[in-house]
Amino acid sequence: MSHSSAYFSVGKIAGKHDSKELKRGLDALPGVMSVSINSAKNQISVDFDDTGVTQNKIQRKLEDLGHHIESVTMEQITE
């Protein structure tokens, strides 16, 4: 299993309800292992198994949930 982490800077995250909706939507993607949201900094971190989902699919899901992606940083985790 190959793990990766993606760090997304997005437009405004509007409170706890928006954070919960984002987390629920991203957790539903096969291969997503964890989602962390920092609404104060408008940042979302996603750890995932890249044999199940890609950074592009995660990004499209964020856009489908109504968030503009300002920047993305990737990190490959080797074991």
C-alpha positions in Angstrom: 0.0 0.0 0.0 1.3 3.4 -1.0 0.5 6.4 1.2 0.4 10.0 0.3 -0.7 13.2 1.9 -2.2 16.2 0.1 -2.5 19.7 1.7 -5.1 22.0 0.1 -5.4 25.7 0.6 -9.0 26.6 -0.2 -11.3 29.6 -0.2 -13.1 30.4 3.1 -14.3 27.5 5.1 -17.5 28.7 6.7 -17.7 27.4 10.2 -18.2 24.0 11.9 -21.1 22.9 9.6 -19.0 23.5 6.5 -16.0 21.6 8.1 -18.2 18.6 8.9 -19.7 18.6 5.4 -16.1 18.7 3.9 -14.9 15.9 6.2 -18.0 13.7 5.5 -17.6 14.2 1.7 -13.9 13.4 1.7 -14.1 10.5 4.1 -16.6 8.9 1.6 -13.9 8.6 -1.1 -12.4 5.1 -1.2 -8.8 5.2 -0.1 -9.0 8.3 2.1 -7.6 7.4 5.5 -7.9 10.7 7.4 -9.0 14.2 6.9 -7.9 17.2 9.0 -9.4 20.6 8.5 -8.0 23.9 9.9 -10.8 26.4 9.2 -8.9 29.3 10.7 -6.2 28.9 8.0 -8.6 27.5 5.3 -6.4 24.4 5.0 -7.4 20.8 4.5 -5.0 17.8 4.9 -5.9 14.4 3.5 -3.9 11.2 4.1 -4.8 8.6 1.5 -3.9 5.3 -0.1 -3.0 6.3 -3.6 -3.9 2.9 -5.0 -7.6 3.7 -4.1 -7.8 7.5 -4.9 -5.7 10.2 -6.5 -5.0 13.8 -5.5 -7.0 14.9 -8.6 -10.1 13.0 -7.4 -9.8 14.5 -4.0 -9.4 18.0 -5.6 -12.5 17.4 -7.8 -14.5 16.3 -4.7 -13.5 19.5 -2.9 -14.6 21.6 -6.0 -17.8 19.6 -6.1 -18.4 20.6 -2.5 -18.1 24.2 -3.5 -14.5 25.1 -2.6 -12.0 26.8 -4.8 -8.5 25.3 -4.6 -5.8 28.0 -4.2 -2.8 25.7 -3.8 -1.9 22.0 -3.3 1.1 20.4 -1.8 1.8 16.7 -2.0 3.9 14.4 0.1 4.7 10.8 -0.7 5.1 8.6 2.4 7.4 5.6 1.9 7.4 2.6 4.3 
